[in-house]
Amino acid sequence: MNPRHLWPGVLLAVLGAIGFSGKAIIVKLAYRHGVDAVTLLMWRMLLALPLFLALAAWAGRGQPRLTGRDWRDIAVLGFTGYYLASFLDFAGLAYISASLERLILYLNPTLVLLISVAFFHHRLQRRQLVAMAVSYAGVVAVFAHELHFEGTQTALGAALVFGSAVSYAIYLALSGRVVQRLGALRLTGLASSVACGLCMAQFALLRPLSAAWVPEPVLWLSLLNATACTVAPVLMLMLAIARIGAPLSAQVGMVGPMSTILMGWLLLGEPMNGWIAVGTVLVLSGVFLVGARAKAIR
């Protein structure tokens, strides 16, 4: 591919990765105003819902009508990939740093691999075992460092975020055939809209209506989260994949954890030390090895 035609796709992948990474920073900033995960997630999804509905409508132009099977698959994927994963992630961020959260979420490729081994009869190669060991060693290094200073709350937060990573990995493992049938943008818009409805229903069940009144900064942060860190990165990643392919987009996306660490240091005052640097290098190395193996298989 001509490098002149390559850089727009690379730029889109970089901006998408930074946008996704900024979500953790915004959530941590919003928590400083006394809001909880249920309320914060409701506002994020409420503000994102019109954009996801518009995306689904635009991507569905001229496409066949959805069947009962389509709606069932959309509901399952919306629950696992966008509702449950988002809620566990938001809840976990109340207890751990944005840097550790992003490193745990970056274990997704290894979790998808393990799901493929357990349920789809994929054979695990030695190189993949090494890659997973390296990635998890990196997370353990940063986790142990935070545990030393923060105590049991770090364990709770890490467990919640790891649950989020597992939930999203299930979504990735199950979504392949549905994406082929409905298209990536249409599925994203519809599944995300389902998740928005679930998040608003959760708020209605667990909180009084008066809890929706939050400080004004939380509303602006939620709007930024819904647009710059939710809808826009999805579109940029899809456009990047269309231009430079999924493997290169995934490799470029490795700037995500590094950008989270940098933003956490600049905006949240989180530490930037040797443990975090070592953990980040190990996680990214393991993810790269998994991705390189997957590319070789393809």
C-alpha positions in Angstrom: 0.0 0.0 0.0 1.3 3.5 -0.9 2.4 5.3 2.4 0.5 8.4 1.2 -2.7 6.4 1.3 -1.8 4.7 4.5 -1.4 7.6 6.9 -5.1 8.7 7.0 -6.1 5.2 8.2 -3.3 5.1 10.7 -4.3 8.6 12.0 -7.9 7.4 12.4 -6.8 4.3 14.3 -4.6 6.4 16.6 -7.4 8.9 17.3 -9.9 6.1 17.9 -7.5 4.4 20.4 -6.9 7.7 22.3 -10.7 8.4 22.3 -11.5 5.0 23.8 -8.7 5.5 26.4 -10.0 8.9 27.4 -13.2 7.3 28.8 -11.4 6.1 31.9 -10.0 9.6 32.5 -13.4 11.2 32.2 -15.0 8.7 34.5 -12.4 9.3 37.2 -12.9 13.1 36.9 -16.7 12.7 37.2 -16.3 10.5 40.3 -14.7 13.6 42.0 -18.2 15.2 42.0 -19.8 12.4 44.1 -21.7 10.6 41.3 -21.9 6.8 41.3 -21.4 4.3 38.5 -25.1 3.6 37.9 -25.9 7.3 37.4 -22.8 8.2 35.4 -23.4 5.3 33.0 -27.0 6.3 32.6 -26.0 9.8 31.5 -23.4 8.5 29.2 -25.8 6.1 27.4 -28.7 8.6 27.4 -26.6 11.2 25.6 -25.1 8.6 23.2 -28.5 6.9 22.4 -29.6 9.4 19.6 -26.2 9.0 17.9 -26.3 5.2 18.0 -29.9 5.2 16.7 -28.8 7.5 13.8 -25.9 5.2 13.1 -28.1 2.1 13.0 -30.6 3.8 10.7 -27.9 5.1 8.4 -26.1 1.7 8.2 -29.4 -0.1 7.7 -30.5 1.8 4.6 -31.4 -0.6 1.8 -30.6 -3.6 4.0 -33.0 -6.5 4.6 -35.5 -6.2 7.5 -34.3 -7.7 10.8 -35.6 -11.2 11.7 -36.4 -12.6 15.1 -33.0 -14.3 15.1 -31.3 -11.0 14.3 -33.0 -9.2 17.3 -32.1 -12.1 19.6 -28.4 -11.9 18.6 -28.5 -8.1 18.9 -29.9 -8.3 22.4 -27.3 -10.8 23.6 -24.4 -8.9 22.1 -25.8 -5.6 23.4 -26.0 -7.1 26.9 -22.5 -8.6 27.0 -20.5 -6.3 24.9 -21.9 -2.9 25.8 -24.1 -3.0 28.9 -22.4 -5.5 31.2 -18.9 -4.7 30.1 -19.5 -0.9 30.5 -21.1 -1.2 33.9 -18.4 -3.4 35.4 -15.8 -1.1 33.9 -17.4 2.0 35.4 -17.8 0.3 38.8 -14.2 -0.9 38.8 -12.8 2.6 38.0 -14.1 3.7 41.4 -11.3 1.6 43.0 -8.3 1.5 40.7 -6.2 3.9 38.6 -7.0 4.5 35.0 -3.7 3.1 34.0 -4.4 -0.3 35.6 -7.9 -0.3 34.2 -6.6 0.1 30.6 -4.0 -2.6 31.0 -6.6 -5.1 32.3 -8.9 -4.3 29.4 -6.0 -4.7 27.0 -6.0 -8.4 27.9 -9.0 -8.8 25.6 -7.1 -10.6 22.8 -5.8 -13.2 25.2 -9.3 -13.7 26.6 -10.8 -14.1 23.2 -8.1 -16.7 22.5 -9.0 -18.6 25.7 -12.7 -18.6 24.8 -11.8 -19.9 21.4 -9.8 -22.8 23.0 -12.6 -23.6 25.5 -15.6 -23.4 23.2 -14.5 -23.4 19.5 -11.8 -26.2 19.6 -9.0 -23.8 18.8 -5.6 -25.3 19.5 -3.3 -23.2 21.7 0.2 -22.8 20.4 3.3 -22.4 22.4 3.9 -18.9 21.2 0.4 -18.0 22.3 1.0 -19.4 25.8 4.2 -17.3 26.1 2.3 -14.2 24.9 -0.4 -14.7 27.5 2.1 -15.3 30.2 3.9 -12.1 29.3 0.7 -10.0 29.2 -0.6 -11.3 32.5 2.8 -10.8 34.1 2.5 -7.1 33.1 -0.9 -6.7 34.7 0.2 -8.5 37.9 3.2 -6.2 38.2 1.1 -3.0 38.1 -1.7 -4.7 40.2 0.8 -5.7 42.9 2.2 -2.2 43.0 -1.3 -0.6 43.5 -2.3 -3.3 46.0 0.6 -2.3 48.1 -0.6 1.3 48.4 -4.4 0.9 48.1 -5.2 -2.4 49.7 -8.2 -4.6 49.2 -10.1 -1.9 47.2 -7.6 -2.5 44.4 -8.4 -6.2 44.3 -12.2 -5.4 44.1 -11.7 -2.8 41.3 -9.3 -5.1 39.4 -11.8 -8.0 39.6 -14.7 -5.8 38.3 -12.6 -4.5 35.4 -11.4 -8.0 34.6 -15.1 -9.1 34.5 -15.6 -6.3 32.1 -12.8 -7.6 29.9 -14.3 -11.1 30.0 -17.7 -9.8 29.1 -16.4 -7.9 26.1 -14.3 -10.8 25.0 -17.5 -12.9 24.9 -19.0 -10.3 22.7 -16.0 -10.4 20.4 -16.0 -14.2 20.2 -19.8 -14.3 19.5 -20.1 -11.4 17.1 -18.2 -12.6 14.1 -21.1 -14.3 12.2 -23.5 -11.6 13.2 -21.2 -8.9 11.8 -21.0 -10.8 8.5 -24.8 -10.9 8.4 -25.7 -7.4 9.5 -22.5 -5.4 9.0 -20.2 -3.9 11.6 -21.8 -0.4 11.8 -25.4 -1.6 11.8 -24.6 -4.1 14.5 -22.7 -1.6 16.6 -25.5 1.0 16.4 -28.3 -1.5 17.3 -26.4 -3.4 20.0 -25.3 -0.1 21.6 -28.9 1.2 21.5 -30.0 -2.0 23.3 -27.2 -1.3 25.9 -28.4 2.3 26.3 -31.9 1.1 27.1 -30.6 -1.4 29.6 -28.5 1.2 31.4 -31.4 3.6 31.7 -33.6 0.8 32.9 -31.0 -0.1 35.5 -31.0 3.4 36.8 -34.8 3.5 37.0 -34.8 0.3 39.0 -31.9 1.1 41.4 -32.1 4.9 41.9 -34.8 7.5 42.5 -35.5 9.9 39.8 -34.0 12.7 41.9 -30.6 11.0 41.6 -30.5 12.1 37.9 -29.8 15.6 39.0 -26.1 15.8 39.0 -23.5 18.7 39.2 -23.2 20.5 35.9 -19.6 19.4 35.3 -20.8 15.8 35.3 -23.2 16.5 32.5 -20.5 18.1 30.4 -18.1 15.2 31.1 -20.9 12.7 30.2 -21.5 14.5 26.9 -17.8 14.4 26.2 -17.7 10.7 27.1 -20.7 9.9 24.9 -19.3 11.7 21.9 -15.5 11.8 21.9 -15.0 8.6 23.9 -17.9 6.4 22.7 -19.5 7.1 19.4 -16.6 8.9 17.6 -13.9 6.2 18.4 -16.3 3.5 17.1 -16.6 5.3 13.8 -12.9 6.1 13.5 -11.9 2.5 14.2 -14.4 1.2 11.6 -13.1 3.7 9.0 -9.5 2.8 9.9 -10.1 -0.9 9.4 -11.7 -0.2 6.1 -8.6 1.7 5.0 -5.6 -0.2 6.5 -7.2 -3.5 7.7 -7.9 -5.0 11.2 -4.3 -6.3 12.0 -2.6 -2.9 11.4 -5.4 -1.1 13.2 -5.0 -3.3 16.2 -1.3 -2.7 16.3 -1.7 1.0 16.0 -4.3 0.8 18.8 -1.5 -0.1 21.2 -1.1 3.6 21.8 -4.2 3.3 23.9 -2.6 2.2 27.2 0.2 4.6 26.8 -2.1 7.5 26.2 -4.2 6.5 29.3 -1.1 6.5 31.4 0.0 9.9 30.1 -3.5 11.5 30.5 -3.8 9.9 34.0 -0.5 11.5 35.0 -1.4 14.9 33.5 -5.1 15.2 34.4 -5.6 13.0 37.4 -2.2 13.2 39.1 -1.7 9.4 38.9 1.8 8.1 39.3 4.1 7.3 36.4 6.8 5.0 37.6 9.0 2.0 36.7 6.3 -0.6 37.7 3.8 1.0 35.4 6.3 1.2 32.6 7.4 -2.4 32.9 3.8 -3.6 33.1 2.8 -1.6 30.1 5.7 -3.0 28.0 4.9 -6.6 29.0 1.1 -6.3 28.3 1.7 -4.7 24.9 4.4 -7.2 24.0 2.1 -10.1 24.8 -0.8 -8.6 22.8 1.6 -8.0 19.9 2.7 -11.7 20.0 -1.0 -12.8 20.0 -1.8 -10.5 17.1 1.2 -11.6 15.1 0.3 -15.2 15.6 -3.3 -14.6 14.5 -2.1 -12.7 11.4 0.2 -15.6 10.5 -2.7 -18.1 10.8 -4.8 -15.9 8.5 
